[in-house]
Amino acid sequence: MPLHVQPPVNDEDFALMARLRAGDTAAFAALIRRHQVALVNFFRRMGASNEAEDVAQETFLRVWRYRQRYRPTAKFTTFLFTLARHAWADHLRRAHKQERVAERVGAEAAPHDATAQDAARRRLDAQVALAALPEKLRLVVVMSLYQGLKYEEIATALGIPVGTVKSRMFLAMARLKEVFQAAE
């Protein structure tokens, strides 16, 4: 699998969104086909292994819901990843609630072998190192390296200055370097 899947970018996305605003479901299906792989990969890189397709589906539902608000002032992917970021935040909130319930249930269950779990968690690969980054840093890395977005597009999608994107990328790369050097 390539490092990133760059979705097709041209005026076709703008035309599809114009048709979608008019309620054309075929245009919606075409947008999904064009961007689904990149979106699922984005969520997998963010740490949603089993839920990546569900969160991508939620993002496309948001595209449908917000189709009237879309204006072609930036690339469609900027709009798409803005919605994806919000879907991801909602997913994390739901997952956190589920974890709290699981912790309560787990406290009542029999103890388990923590050593085996720790060994499995320490398995070092790019995904594990990426998952160890704070959310703000991981978002920038995934959007840039794996989704192929430019810093300006990331800044627009996240609602932050380009300088903040650059500093977060610098910090993320420094932390990833530390993780990989420590593993050597």
C-alpha positions in Angstrom: 0.0 0.0 0.0 1.4 3.4 -0.9 2.4 5.9 1.8 -0.5 8.1 0.9 -3.3 8.0 -1.5 -3.8 11.4 -3.1 -7.4 11.8 -4.1 -8.0 13.1 -7.6 -8.1 16.9 -7.6 -9.7 18.9 -10.3 -12.8 20.8 -11.2 -14.8 17.6 -11.2 -15.2 17.7 -7.4 -16.6 21.2 -7.7 -19.0 20.1 -10.4 -20.0 17.0 -8.4 -20.7 19.2 -5.3 -22.8 21.6 -7.4 -24.9 18.6 -8.6 -25.0 17.3 -5.0 -26.4 20.6 -3.8 -29.2 20.1 -6.2 -29.9 16.6 -4.6 -28.2 14.4 -7.3 -27.4 11.1 -5.5 -25.3 9.9 -8.4 -23.0 12.9 -7.8 -22.8 11.9 -4.1 -21.9 8.3 -5.1 -19.2 9.6 -7.4 -17.7 11.7 -4.6 -17.7 8.7 -2.3 -15.9 6.5 -5.0 -13.3 9.3 -5.6 -12.4 9.9 -1.9 -13.4 6.9 0.2 -10.0 5.2 0.1 -8.1 8.3 1.1 -10.6 9.0 3.9 -10.5 5.4 5.3 -6.7 5.5 5.2 -6.8 8.8 7.0 -8.9 7.3 9.9 -6.7 4.2 10.0 -3.6 6.3 10.4 -5.4 8.3 13.1 -5.8 5.0 15.0 -9.3 3.7 14.0 -8.5 0.3 12.7 -11.8 -1.5 12.8 -13.9 1.7 12.8 -12.2 3.5 9.9 -14.9 2.7 7.4 -17.6 3.7 9.9 -16.0 7.1 10.6 -15.5 7.6 6.9 -19.2 6.8 6.3 -20.1 9.4 9.0 -17.9 11.9 7.2 -19.7 11.3 4.0 -23.1 11.7 5.8 -21.8 15.1 6.9 -20.9 16.0 3.3 -24.5 15.2 2.4 -25.8 17.2 5.4 -23.6 20.2 4.8 -23.8 20.1 0.9 -25.7 23.5 0.9 -23.0 25.2 2.9 -20.1 24.1 0.6 -18.5 26.9 -1.5 -15.7 26.1 -4.0 -13.3 28.6 -2.4 -10.8 25.9 -1.6 -10.1 22.3 -2.8 -12.9 19.9 -2.0 -10.5 17.8 0.1 -10.1 20.8 2.5 -13.9 20.8 3.0 -13.9 17.0 3.3 -11.1 16.8 5.8 -12.6 19.5 7.9 -15.7 17.4 8.2 -13.5 14.3 8.8 -11.8 16.0 11.7 -15.1 16.7 13.3 -16.3 13.1 12.7 -13.0 11.9 14.3 -13.5 14.1 17.3 -17.0 12.7 17.8 -15.7 9.2 17.4 -13.1 9.8 20.0 -15.7 11.1 22.5 -17.9 8.0 21.9 -14.9 5.7 22.3 -13.8 7.4 25.5 -17.3 6.9 27.0 -17.1 3.2 26.0 -13.6 2.9 27.6 -14.9 4.2 30.9 -17.7 1.7 30.9 -15.2 -1.1 30.0 -12.9 0.0 32.8 -15.7 -0.2 35.3 -16.6 -3.7 34.1 -13.0 -4.7 33.9 -12.4 -3.7 37.5 -14.9 -6.3 38.5 -13.5 -9.0 36.3 -10.6 -11.3 37.2 -7.0 -10.0 36.8 -5.2 -10.8 33.6 -1.6 -11.1 32.4 -0.4 -7.5 32.1 3.1 -8.6 31.0 1.8 -10.1 27.8 -0.3 -7.0 27.1 2.6 -4.7 27.7 4.8 -6.7 25.3 2.1 -6.6 22.6 1.8 -2.8 23.0 5.5 -2.2 22.7 5.7 -3.7 19.2 7.2 -0.8 17.4 6.0 0.1 13.9 5.0 3.3 12.2 1.3 3.0 13.3 2.2 2.5 16.9 4.6 5.4 16.9 2.1 7.5 15.2 -0.6 6.6 17.7 1.7 7.6 20.5 1.7 11.2 19.3 -0.7 13.7 20.8 -3.9 14.1 18.7 -2.9 17.6 17.5 0.4 16.4 16.2 -0.9 13.1 14.7 -3.6 15.0 12.8 -1.0 17.2 11.0 1.3 14.2 10.2 -1.5 12.1 8.8 -3.0 14.9 6.8 0.4 15.8 5.4 2.3 12.6 4.9 -0.5 10.1 4.4 -3.2 12.3 2.8 -0.8 14.5 0.8 -2.4 17.8 1.9 -0.3 21.0 1.8 0.3 22.9 4.9 -2.1 25.7 3.8 -4.9 23.1 3.2 -4.2 21.5 6.6 -4.4 24.9 8.3 -7.7 25.6 6.6 -9.1 22.2 7.5 -8.0 22.5 11.1 -8.8 26.2 11.5 -5.3 27.1 12.6 -2.5 29.3 11.2 0.0 27.8 8.7 2.8 28.5 11.2 1.1 26.3 13.8 0.9 23.5 11.2 4.6 23.8 10.6 5.5 23.9 14.3 3.3 20.9 15.0 4.9 19.0 12.1 8.3 19.8 13.4 7.4 18.6 16.9 5.8 15.5 15.6 8.9 14.6 13.5 11.2 15.2 16.5 9.1 12.9 18.7 8.9 10.2 16.1 12.7 10.4 15.7 13.1 10.0 19.4 10.8 6.9 19.4 12.7 5.2 16.6 16.1 6.1 18.0 15.1 4.6 21.4 14.0 1.4 19.7 17.4 0.9 18.0 
